[in-house]
């Protein structure tokens, strides 16, 4: 398969596929004309990487997961450890986002949103104390 065919088959942009090749995650054969020639195994790896990235795994995590996937002697505990660490990062990010939401809700509520120049949102962003309205 050429890059366009594999791109359509797995739903990844050709640019992403080229990037994965550039960083060594896939190494398709090259035809006599120099064009990439992806086989089914390459397509499967690319689909694996696409799904991994859609779950938010980093490129380094994807590299490790792909290596573990290809290692039939792997311990599932190694895979679980990577996924558990990623889950912990996601949980922390969700907590951070919840705090951001609370802060922004408070600022939006405090702002009158009228034609007055005083704005609690801008005061907060600038680090100044809110002036009484």
Secondary structure by P-SEA (a helix, b strand, c coil): ccaaaaaaaccccaaaaaaaaaaccbbbbbcccccccccaaaaaaaaaaaaaaaacccaaaaaaaaaaaacccccaaaaaaaaaaaaaaaaaaaaaaaaaaaaaaaaaaacccccccccaaaaaaaccccccc
